[in-house]
Amino acid sequence: MLEIKNLRLEFGSGEDAVCAVEGVSFSIGDGETLCLVGESGSGKSVTALSIARLLPSPPAHYPEGEILLDGQDVLRASPRQLRQLRGRGVSYIFQEPGASLNPVFRIGRQIKESLKLHRPAAATDAEVVRLLKWVGIPAPESRLKNYPHEMSGGMQQRVMIAMALAAEPKLLVADEPTTALDVTIQAQILDLLKELKERLGMSMLLITHNLGIVGQIADRVAVMYAGQIVEMASARELLERPLHPYTQALINSVPKLGRAAERLRAIAGHVPNLGSMPTGCRFHPRCPKARPDCSTNMPPLLEVEPHRWVRCPYWNAAN
């Protein structure tokens, strides 16, 4: 369904250009869910927005790489082709639904907008009600007349999901869909996404910084740091036996139920600024396994086991 090959994304041009994504490659099969995981600032969202070329250009441009969505080359698509692709080929659930929904239009009208573009024959109140029922909104006949501020955060997120599904996309991109929601609502939203994906046969890219939710929904996981993929594996393998020091640090920072209270192990330092990336391995200033050559040599992403990739030459070192 989706194949990204050696993608490089830059903002600006010439000497002032900064690289936000470098050498990123991954694929998503039909009906598969891939989780893209990493701290804020790792490049997850800009990678996802690149799939439908939603970043304004300029300043964004792609000097290298390919994005193939269901066989179509997105980076070489015309504006007309992109309008057809957005919504129908790939649809998005953005962070913070309260900021994404238009506050001056009723939700029924906002859902109909997507229907008019991609399924004009279905742009009816009955179809809007059906979509709202799908996503678990009670009394949908009256809710379609609500403004966004008249709904809770969880309900707003369900409206965003209904809007994303209105065009019946082949690929759904969910960019941290549980941000700012309480734990109970988070679980409901994740269960809903999983159920709808299986019902509609969609592929899904889920972006999150929370490894705690990955095991509930993902088939495979790609861990991203400072604009690069540093580890990629099946969800079960990665959670049970993380190989890259960054992945290990992320998992160790997640609180675990059933254990005695203990201080969480935070990752020292912070994600580097786009304009001042460290030389060599980008994680080496924060890495407990760093060697002297890590500061000078950029490690490649290598398949160290079948269907398992790691960007670290010392991934199997004892310490």
N, C-alpha and C positions, 0 to 999 in steps of 0.2 A: 504493500500500500504506500509506504513512504520509504525513500532511500536518500539519505544525506551523505554526500561524499566530499571529504576534505574541505569543508566549508570554512571560509575566512570572511569575517565581517569587520569592516572598519568604519569608524566615524571620522569625518573630516577628510582632508586630502593633503598630499605632499608631506612636508616635514611635520605638520601639525596633526597628522592622522594618528588615531589610537586604535589598537586592535582589541575588539571586544570578544571575538570568537576566533579561534585558530585551530585548523586541522581537525574539525569535528566531523566524525563519521558515525552514523548508526542507521538502523533500519527498523521498520515496524511492519510485521506481517498482517495479513487479513485477520481481523478478529482478535488481534493481540493487544495487550496493554504494556506499554513501556513507561517506567517511572524515571524521570530526570531529576536527580537529587543533588543538592549542594547548598552551601550557605548563600545568603543574599549577596549579590554582586558577583556570583560565579559565572553568569552568562546564560542562565537557563531560559529566562523570559525572552531575551532578544533572539536566542536560537529558535524558540517556538514561534515568535512573531515573524521570523524570516520565512517560515513555511508558506505563508500566504503573502509575503512581501508587504507586511503592514507597517514596517518602519519607514518613516519619511526619507526620501532620497532626492537630493542630499538632505542631511549629512551622511546617511548610511549608504555604503556600497559594498559590493562583493567582488573583490579582485580574483578570488579563486573559489573553486568548488562547484558542486551541483546539488540541486534539490529536485528530486523526481517524485511527484505525487501521482500515484496511480499511472505511472509512465509518462506524465507530462512534465516537461522541464520548466519549473516555476521561474527560475532566474531569467529565462528568455521569453517568457509569456508576454503577450501584448496586454494593454490595459483592459481591453474587452474580455480577453481570456481570463484575466485575473478576477474580473467581476463575476464571471460564471463560476470560477473555482471557489471564491470566498463564500462560505455558507453551504454550498452544495458539495464541494470536494472536501473542504476542511472548515470546521466551525469551532468557535472559541467560547470558553467560559472564563471570563476574566476575574481577577481578584476584586474583592470589595464590591459586591453588587450595588450597594447604595451609591457608589460613584460611577458605575457603568450604566445604570438605568437613567433615562431622561426624566427629571423630576416633574416636568410640566405636561407629560402625556400619560394617559391611562395605560395600564400594562397590556390590555387587550389590543390597543392600537400598536404598541411597540412589537408585539409578537406578530401581528398581521403584516408589519412592514417586511419581515423576512419572508413570509408566505407570498406576498405580492411579487417579490423579486424572483423567487425560485419555484413556487408552486401556485401560480395565480388562481387556478381553478379552485384551490382549497382555502383561499383567503376569506374565510367566513367565521362568524362567531362560533358556530358549531365545532369547527376545527380547533379554534383557540381553546374552547372548553375541553375538548378531547386531550389536547396537549397538557393543559393544567391538571386534568385528572391523572394523566400519565405520571406526572412528577409529584403527585400526592398532595395537591392543594385542595383543602375542603371547600365545599360550596363554590365551585369554579364559576358558575353562572353569574354570581354577584362579584366575585373577585376580579374578573376581567375589567370591571369598571373602576377598580381602585387605582389610586396614584401610588407610586413606590413608597412614599413616606407613611402610607397607611398600613404597611406590611412590616413584619418583623424581619430581621436579618436572614433568618433561615428561609422564610417565605420568599424574600427577594432573590436568594440564591436559587431557589426552585424555579422562579420565573426566568432567571438567566439560563438555566438548563433547558427549560421549555423553548426559549428563543433559539438556543443553539441547535436543538433537535428539529425545529420547525422545517428546515430545508432538507431533512433526512441526509445528513452528511455521511461520507465514507470514513472520515477521520475526525475525531473529537479531541480538541486540545483543551485540557482543564488546567488552568494556571493557578495553582494554590487555591482550589475552590472552597477550602474550609477555613481560610484565613478570617480571623475576627469572629468566628462562630464558637459557641461553647461546645464542650466535649460531646454532649449528647447529640446536638445537631450535627456536629462533624461526622459522627458515626452514621447518622441517618443519610446524610448527603453521599457519603462513600458507598453505602449499601445501595442507594438509588442509582448512582452512576454505574455500579457493577451490574445491577439488574437490567438497566436500559441498554447497556452495551451488549449484553448477551441477547436481549430480546431483538435488538435491531441489527445485530451482527456487525457492529462498527469496530474499527480499530480506535485505540485511545492513547494519547500521550498525556500523562499526568505529571505536572511539575510540582515539586514540594521541597521543603528543606527539612521535613519531618520524616525520618526513617521509621518512626513508630507506626505509620499508616501504610508503609510499602507492602508489608506481608499480606495485608488484607485484600489487595486489589491487583498487584503487579504480576505479570508473567516474567518480565526481565527488568533489570535496573541498570541505568547508566549514571555514574557518579561524576559530577562536573566540578572543576575547581579552576578559577582564574582563566576562564575561557577555553578550557580543554577537558576532554573526557579522560579521567584518570583510572577508571575501572568500569568494566561492563560484564555482567553475568546474569544468570537466572536469579530471580528474587530469593529463592530458597538458599542457593549456594552462597550468595553474597551476604545474606543475613546470618547464616550459620558459620561461615568461614570467610570473613573479609580479608583481602590480601593487601590492598594498598594502605599505607599508614594513614592517609586521610580518611578513607572509609572506616578503618578501625577506630579512629578518633571520633568520627560522627556517631558510630554505634555506641561507643563508650559514654558519650555525653547524653544518651537517652535514659531517663529513669526507668527502672524495671520493677514491675509489681512483684510482691511476694518476698522481696529482699529486705533485710534490715536497713534502716535509714543510714545513708552514707553520703558523703559529699560527692557531688557529680564532678567528673573529670572534664573540665572545660578545655577547649583547644586554645593554646597560647597564641597571642598575636591576632592578626586579622587578615582578611582577603586583601591582596595587594591592589593598589589603585591602577586603573587601566593605563595611565600614562607613565607608570614607574614599575613595570614588572621586574621581578628579580631575574638575574641571569641563571642559566641552567634550569634545573627543576624548579617550577614555580612554588612548590610546597616546601622546599628545603629550609627556609627560615623558620618554619614552624614544626619541622619533622623530627621526631625522636630517633629515627633511623638514619638521619642524614650523614653522609660521608663527605670528605673534602671535595671529591670530584662532582658532587651533586650541585655545587654552586657554579660549575662551568659547563657541564654537559647536559643538554636537553634530552631526557629519556624518551624513546619512542613508545607508542602504545603497541604492545606485543601480545599475541595469543599464547599465554603461558600454559594453558590447559585447553582441552577441547571446548570451544564456545565460551572462552573466558579470557578477557583482555585486561592487562594491567600496565600502567605507565610508571614503572619503578623497577630498576635493576636489582634492588635489594628486597623485593617483596617477600622472599623466603628466608631472609636473614634472621638469626635467632634474636637479635636485639639491635 
